[in-house]
């Protein structure tokens, strides 16, 4: 029987690279959701969502380890002196890049609660709060596809001209009317606009 210590390090690295690349597509969806639920869950939230950028950062985090292993394999083939010490340094950098990317991923979110809209971008130090009475207008953008008019996105325009766009999805469709009720109570104008489908 072969011992674990007899395994070829190159085969182990290639296996980790393959698994890492495969996981980079699906794992961020699970990891980001779980971590944001742990750190940010509140019963006051009406609707909580991670933007696409959160999953992109999560994918980058997971891809960072396979990328550094590829660099190690290539460098090891070109340079005979490349050894465990260099791999250790490279993996330390990889762990730092992974941690930073994952942090940026988890910190990217927006949510609605009874007070308004709250946005946190990856690079933001503080959450940006937009109270209901600070919203000037909400524009529902509809798009015609295959003969059917459907909601594509919703723009929240603030009184100082900021625009925050929410892409319509199943979660938004489930909670949109609760949010519209809060907006109507705050006398926010809600308009609809038809946009052309990009061909």
Secondary structure, DSSP 8 states (H G I E B T S, - for coil): ---GGGS-HHHHHHHHHHHHHHHHHHHHHHHHHHHHHHHH--TT-SEEE--HHHHHHHHHHHHHHHHHHHHHHHHHHH-TT--HHHHHHHHHHHHHHHHHHHHHHHT-EEEEETTEEEEE-TT-SS-EEEEGGGEEEEEEEEEEETTEEEEEEEEEEETTS-EEEEE--HHHHHHHHHHHHHHHHTT-EEEEEEE----
